[in-house]
Amino acid sequence: ARSKARERLYGNNHALMPILLGKEEPIVIDHDKESTTTMTKEELADYRGEDGSPLYLAIKGRIYDVSENEHFYGEGGKYHLFTGVDATRAFAKGCLKTECISSSMEGLTDEEMKQIDNWIELYETHDKYTFIGTLIDVDPVDALLEEVVDSS
């Protein structure tokens, strides 16, 4: 899928060879067109396809809508456990077990970090997936309200 996307986006008819040889240069993400949408992990958890909600997943804090591939990401799909969470560690390790689901990159090898970048490239360039926004630790409005309540 990455080679097809590189061919489609960049006109590179020979995109497969560098990928197979592990010599491809990572794509550059255009941060100028970044979404201003932010979500907390709690908000992201609501996007697992239940009750008609979209299917979102996150990798390295970047949120993608994967609803168009419901057969993979929907209930009963092979990758459903990745929806509604930041599954960075599972992507890095190629692990499809619940215990691998984590946003932590602590202790990952250089090769595993490269795998994360490869997955981000797939989600960035795939014609069926859409970048939604980024994960934040705390909702700024909630933080401000807590600050106001604490100061009174």
C-alpha positions as CSV (number, residue, x, y, z in Angstrom):
1,A,0.0,0.0,0.0
2,R,2.9,2.4,0.8
3,S,4.5,1.8,-2.6
4,K,1.2,2.4,-4.4
5,A,0.6,5.6,-2.5
6,R,4.2,6.8,-3.3
7,E,3.6,6.1,-6.9
8,R,0.2,7.8,-6.9
9,L,1.3,10.9,-4.9
10,Y,4.9,11.4,-6.2
11,G,4.8,9.7,-9.7
12,N,7.5,7.3,-8.6
13,N,7.0,4.2,-10.7
14,H,9.8,2.4,-8.9
15,A,8.7,3.1,-5.3
16,L,8.6,-0.6,-4.4
17,M,12.3,-1.3,-4.7
18,P,13.5,1.1,-2.0
19,I,10.8,-0.1,0.3
20,L,11.7,-3.7,-0.2
21,L,15.4,-2.9,0.4
22,G,14.6,-0.8,3.4
23,K,16.3,2.2,1.8
24,E,13.2,4.5,1.3
25,E,13.4,8.0,2.6
26,P,10.5,8.9,5.0
27,I,7.8,11.1,3.7
28,V,7.7,14.7,5.0
29,I,4.4,15.5,6.7
30,D,3.1,18.9,5.7
31,H,2.4,20.4,9.1
32,D,1.0,23.5,7.5
33,K,-2.2,21.7,6.6
34,E,-2.5,20.1,10.0
35,S,-5.9,19.9,11.5
36,T,-6.7,22.0,14.6
37,T,-8.9,19.2,16.0
38,T,-7.6,17.8,19.3
39,M,-9.0,15.0,21.4
40,T,-8.1,13.5,24.7
41,K,-7.7,9.7,25.0
42,E,-11.1,9.6,26.7
43,E,-12.7,11.3,23.8
44,L,-10.9,9.1,21.3
45,A,-12.3,6.0,23.1
46,D,-15.8,7.0,21.8
47,Y,-14.7,6.3,18.2
48,R,-14.8,2.5,17.9
49,G,-17.7,2.2,15.5
50,E,-20.3,1.6,18.2
51,D,-23.8,3.1,17.7
52,G,-22.8,4.4,14.3
53,S,-19.7,6.3,15.4
54,P,-16.7,6.5,13.1
55,L,-13.7,4.3,13.6
56,Y,-10.6,6.3,14.7
57,L,-7.2,5.2,15.7
58,A,-4.1,7.0,16.8
59,I,-0.4,6.4,16.2
60,K,2.2,8.6,17.8
61,G,-0.6,11.0,18.8
62,R,-1.9,11.4,15.3
63,I,-5.6,10.5,14.9
64,Y,-6.9,8.9,11.7
65,D,-10.4,8.0,10.5
66,V,-10.3,4.4,9.2
67,S,-14.0,4.0,8.8
68,E,-13.8,3.2,5.1
69,N,-12.1,-0.1,5.9
70,E,-14.7,-1.3,8.4
71,H,-14.0,-4.9,7.5
72,F,-10.5,-4.5,9.1
73,Y,-11.2,-2.0,11.8
74,G,-14.9,-2.6,12.7
75,E,-16.3,-5.0,15.3
76,G,-14.9,-8.5,14.6
77,G,-12.2,-7.1,12.3
78,K,-8.5,-8.1,12.7
79,Y,-7.5,-4.6,13.7
80,H,-10.5,-3.5,15.8
81,L,-8.4,-3.4,18.9
82,F,-6.5,-0.5,17.5
83,T,-9.6,1.7,17.3
84,G,-10.4,4.2,20.0
85,V,-6.8,4.2,21.3
86,D,-3.3,5.3,20.6
87,A,-1.7,1.9,19.6
88,T,1.8,3.2,18.8
89,R,3.6,0.4,20.7
90,A,1.5,-2.3,19.0
91,F,2.3,-0.8,15.6
92,A,6.0,-0.6,16.4
93,K,6.1,-4.2,17.6
94,G,3.7,-5.7,15.0
95,C,1.7,-7.0,17.9
96,L,-2.1,-7.8,17.7
97,K,-2.6,-8.5,21.4
98,T,-4.5,-6.3,23.8
99,E,-1.5,-6.1,26.2
100,C,0.6,-4.4,23.4
101,I,-1.8,-1.5,23.1
102,S,0.0,1.5,24.4
103,S,1.1,5.0,23.4
104,S,4.5,4.4,25.1
105,M,7.6,4.4,22.9
106,E,9.9,3.8,25.8
107,G,12.5,1.2,25.1
108,L,11.7,0.8,21.4
109,T,14.6,0.0,19.1
110,D,15.5,2.1,16.1
111,E,13.9,-0.4,13.8
112,E,10.7,-0.3,15.8
113,M,10.7,3.5,15.7
114,K,11.1,3.2,11.9
115,Q,8.1,0.9,11.8
116,I,6.0,3.6,13.5
117,D,7.1,6.1,10.8
118,N,6.2,3.5,8.1
119,W,2.7,3.1,9.6
120,I,2.2,6.9,9.8
121,E,3.2,7.1,6.1
122,L,0.6,4.5,5.3
123,Y,-2.2,6.4,7.1
124,E,-1.0,9.8,5.7
125,T,-1.0,8.7,2.1
126,H,-3.7,6.0,1.9
127,D,-6.7,7.2,-0.1
128,K,-9.2,5.6,2.3
129,Y,-7.8,7.1,5.6
130,T,-8.2,10.7,6.7
131,F,-6.1,12.6,9.2
132,I,-8.4,13.9,11.9
133,G,-6.2,15.7,14.4
134,T,-3.9,15.1,17.4
135,L,-4.2,13.7,20.9
136,I,-3.8,15.9,23.9
137,D,-3.3,14.9,27.5
138,V,-5.8,17.3,29.1
139,D,-8.8,19.2,27.5
140,P,-7.8,22.9,27.8
141,V,-11.3,23.8,28.8
142,D,-11.5,21.2,31.6
143,A,-8.1,22.4,32.8
144,L,-9.2,26.0,32.9
145,L,-12.4,25.1,34.7
146,E,-10.4,23.1,37.3
147,E,-8.1,26.1,37.8
148,V,-11.1,28.5,38.3
149,V,-12.7,26.1,40.8
150,D,-9.5,25.5,42.7
151,S,-8.8,29.2,43.0
152,S,-12.2,30.0,44.4
